[in-house]
Amino acid sequence: MDRGLHIFKCIQERVFAEPRVHNHPSYPDIHVKLNNSNFTVLELGCCYGTDARKMLSDGLDESRLTVSDVNAAYFELGNSVLFRSPLNGVKRVFGDLAVPVSESDVVATNGMVAAYDAVSCQAILHVLSKAQLNAFLGQMFRCLKQGGILFGTCVGSFEGGAREWGVVPSKGLHLAGDAQLASAGTSRFLLDSVSLEALLKEVGFSRVDVVEDAWEGTSPAVNVGVKQGQEGKATTPVTA
């Protein structure tokens, strides 16, 4: 196991100690569908598996859940140290999804194309660069079935519009090995509600809804101009 894991701010503040997926405004609608024998879910940025366990306790069968993160070690810690019951029946896909689409990427090689009714992406977008954001959202769209839903949260830019905020991305950039990504900037990129909605529509989502909410963390967010979070949902188009 990699003992040199990056400690994200949400881990420092013990945010992952309790599930939070159920706090999303779209979760009540998704909760109703978890018992549906055909309903499949992909959780991106699964970390220790806290939200995965919440969805399973709410009726989702392990066989219909895929968990993913850039590094398997977080999830392994949850299985071996933090929780009494290991998640042995869920599909696990570990690797970098914040890369341009190709026939040899993580999505293609793991049978994830158009495989999911819902994708959960909680507190991930704000750790990525601008180029990674474009690639990551495109990969999420690619994973969803027609009419599927992406729901998630991220830290957003409160004022000044979408912008870099001077922190080197700690998630995946070194794994991509892509010259285009490397030359596109190495700072994390914060989206505001307008730019997030526009980017989601650009990659193909329809019926996009982004809701701004107040910052609730204890970190000195004001130092980087981060004063609010964002909750959003987006669905893929349904064709007749």
N, C-alpha and C positions, 0 to 999 in steps of 0.2 A: 504493500500500500504506500502511496506517495505521502510522505510526512511533510512535504513542503507545500501543502495546499494553501491557496490564497484565501485569506479570511475576509470575506465580504462584510460590509457594514451591517447588513441585516443579520449576519451570524454573530458579529460582535455585540449587537443589541438583543440577541437571543430571540429574534423575531420568528425563527424557524422552530422554536420550542413548542409552539402551538399552531394548529392548522389555521389557515386564513382564506383558503379557497372559498369557503362557505360565506364569507363576507362580501363577495362580489355580487353586485345587483342582479347578474344573470344566473346566479347559482340556483335559486329556487326553481327556475324553469328547467335547468339541467338536472337538478336533483330528481325531478319527477321521471326523467328518462333513464336514470341509472339502472333501474331494474329491467329495462327493455333488453331482451336477450340479444338484440342486434346492435345495441348502442356501444360504440367504441370511443375511447378517450386516450389522447396523447398528452402527457404532462411534461412540458419542457422546463428545465431548471428544477428538477425534482429534489435536488439537495439530499436531505436525510430521509425523504419519503414521508414527511408529515402530512402534506396535503393528499398524497396517494392513499394513505391510511384513512383519512377522513372520507374520501370518495368511496372507498371499499366498505367502510362502516355504514355508509348511506345507501348501499345496495348494489354498487358496481362489482361485478365478478372479476377476479384477478385475470382471467383469460381475456378480458376485453379492455385491459389497461396496459398501456406502454409508458414506461418512465424513461426519461432521457436527461442527460447532463453532459457537460463537456468532459467531466472526469468521474469515473466510477467510485472513487474513494469516499465521496460524501455519502452516497447511498449505502455503501458497504459499512460505514460507521453507524448509520442508522440501524442497519440490520443486525450488526454484531454487538453494539454497545448501548445505543440509546433506547431501543424498543425491545420489548419482550418477545414479540412475535415477528420473525423475519418474513419478508415478502418474497417467497420463493416462486410463486405462480405467475407473477407479472412478467411481461416481456421487457427486457432491458436493452436500450440502445444508447451507448455512450460514445460520444464523438462530437465534432464541431459542425453544427448546422448553420453557422453564420458565414457561409461560403457560397460562391456562385453555384447555380444549378449545373450538375454534370451527370453523366451516366454512371460515374464511379463514386459519387458522394454518399454520405451516410444514409440519406433518404432512399436513394435508388437501390443501394445494396442491402437494405434491410426490409424491403417490401413495404415501405411507408407511403408510397405515392397513392393519393386518393383513398386512404385506408381508414380515416377517422371522422366520426360525427362531430367531435369537439376537440379543440386543442386549448389547453390551459397554459398560459404564459405569465406567471406572477413574478414581478420585480426583476425582469431580465433586461429589457430594452435599454435602460439607462447605463448599463455597463459596457455597451458596445460603441464602436466608432460609427461614423455615418455610413461608410461602405458596408460594414457588417450589418447595420440595421436594414439596409435595402435587401441584402442577401437573406437575412434571417426571416424577414416578413415574407419574402418570396417563397422560402422553403416551407413556412407554415401554411401558406395558401396551397402549395403543392400537396401537402399531407392531407388536406381536408377533402371529404366527399362533396359533391354538389349539395348545396344547401347547408353545409356544415358551419359550425360557429367557432370563432376564435374569441376567447375571453381572457382578460388579463389586467394587470396593473403595472405601472412604472412611475418612477420619479420624473417630473416634468419641469420645464423651464417656466418660471412664474412671470418673468418680464424680459423683454428684449427679443422675444421670438426664439425659434430653434437656433441652437448654437453649440459650439464646442465648449467644454468647461475645464480643459486643462489637466484632466486625469487620464493617465494611460490606461487603455482597456486591459483588464486583467483576465478576460474570458475569451480564449480562442484565437486571438490575433496571431500569436506565435505558432499556432497549429495550422493555420490556413496555408502558409507557404505560397501565397498568391501575390504576385507583383502588383496587381491592380489594387488589391486591398492595402498593401503596405504603403503604396504611394499616395493613397487617398486621405491620409491623415492618421495620426496615432493617438488622438485625444478622444475621450468619450464624447458622445454627442447627445445633447438633451433636446427632446422634442417638446413643443407646446401642443395644445389641443388641436390647433388648426393644422399644423404640419403633420401631426400623427394621423389625423383623419385623411389628409391629402395623400400621405404615403400609403396608407392601407388601401385606398381606392386605386392608387397607381398600380399596385401589384395585382389588383383584380377583385378585391372585396367589395361587396355592396352592403347597403343598410348599415353603415358605420355609425356608431354612437360612442362618443368620448365624453366622459364626465370628469370635471376637475374636483379635487377634494383637498382638504387642508393637510399639511405635513404633520405627522404624528411621531416622528422619530426623535431621538435625543441627541443626535449628532449635530455638530455646528453647521447646519445646512446653509445658514446665511452666508458663510464664507465662500460658498461656490454659487450663490444665487439661487439655490434650490429651496423653494418655499411651499411647494404643493406637490401632490401626487396626482395621478390620472388613472381612472378606471375606464376600460373600454370594451366594446364587443364589436365584432364584425362577422358577417356571414358571406359565404361564397354564393355566387349567383346560382339560381335554380333554372335549368333549361328544360323545356317540355320534351 
